[in-house]
Amino acid sequence: MAVAAQYIPAAYSLTAVGVWGASDFLGGVGARRANAFLFTAIVHISGMVVVGTLALMTHAPFPGNASLVWSLIAGSVGGIALALFYRSLASGNMGLVAPVAAVLGAAIPTIVTAFAEGVPGYRHVLGFILAGIGVWLISRTEAGVGRPEGLGMAVLAGIGFAGFYLCIHQAGNASALWVAACSRFASLLVTGAVVLFGRHLRAVPKPVLAIAVVAGILDITGSTVFIRAAQIGRLDDAVVLSSLYPAVTVLLARIFLHEHFSRARTIGMVAALAAVPMIAG
């Protein structure tokens, strides 16, 4: 059954939710068994090869100079953010740190877009308040528990994701495949430099290598459909819908890793996730 034209951007965004959520779960698992930057570099290699091959096979037009520059800047920012995010997932509780990165990644571009087009409405404000409460409940110190590990890196990752969204939007309507491939090339250069200069280059076990390759394919798929959603729809809508991906990551973590949270942090996680669609109201 054909999807109505007005729902196509949302369909792309929700596709990104599924593949990004699965990719992040795999990234968190893999980064527990290898250096986060080395693991992320492998993720970028696999994603770049796959989407670059598709771009060549489909004869997609190569981006112009301006689009190329913004794609490279987006990739540089996003590459570091993804490595930090994987490290936060590996060192902390996936169900707690993922919503923090998602809320920040969604809120910042939405605020920029909203103020560029007009003062945010009451729904935006309610979403910001709910997000703040959620982040506070997630991050606050509890008796005998302590502050969640990886939270600081999750905050930095969320800010980096926001930068990626804003920069990728500036790439305009160039081929989504090439924009994704070029951004991954820049991500690879940045994370690869960290690996080399930080002397993190070492053999990766085959199971971890396989996880990184699959995570890379899923991640680049999510980026490509997100780029297309932002091109044919509103940036804030695409960002907010796509930022629901922690729901998938949390679900997988509960199923396969049996993660559990305190009641307060569970409420905080739900509040953070609930705030995402409200922010772009």
C-alpha positions, 0 to 999 in steps of 0.5 A: 500500500502506497504511503501518502506524500505528507507521511513520507518524511515521517516514514523516513524518520521512523525508519531511522528510529529502528535502525539507529536504535539497533545500531546504538545497541550493537555499538554499546555492546561492541564498545565494551569489548574494544576501544570506543574510537577504534570500534567507531572507526570500523563502523564508519569504514563499513558504512562509508563503503556500503553507501558509497557503493550504492551512490556509485551504482545508482549514478547519484549526482555528486554534491556541489562544493557548498554541500560537500563542505557542510557534509564534511563538517557534519561528519567531523562533528558527528564522528566524535559524537558517535564515539563518545556515545558508544563509550557512554553506552559501554560504560553506563546503563544504555537505558539511562544515557541514551535518552539524555543524548537523544533529548539534547540532540533533538532540543538544540536543533529544534530551538534553533529552527523554532527561533529562526521561524518564530517564538516557540509555542506552549507545546515546545515549552512544555516539552523542554520542561518535561525533558529537563525533569527527565534528565534531572531524574536520570542524572541525580544521585540516589542513595547508595547508587551514585550518579550514572556512569557515562552521563557526561559523555552522553551530554557531549554526544547529544550536543555533537548530534545536534551539531551534526543535524544542523550542519547536515541540514546546510548541505541542502538537497544534494544526494542523500547517499553522497551526503551520508558517504562524505560525512562518514569519510570525514568521521573516519578521518577524525576518529582514525586520527584519534586511534592513530595518535592515541595509539589505540590501533590493535587487533579486534576480535572477529565477533567484535569486528562483525558487530562493528560492520553490522552497526556501521551498515545500520548507522549509515542507513539511519543517517541516509533516511534521516537526511532524506526526511530533513530534505523533503520535510521540516528539520525539527520534525525529522530530528524529533521523530528520529530521536525516538531511537532510544526506545529501541535501544532501551527495549533491546537492552532490557531483552538481551542485557536484562538492564533494570532501573530504579523507579525514579530513573525509569520515570525520568527515562519515560519523561525524556522520551515523551518530551521528544515529540512534544519539543517540535509541537 
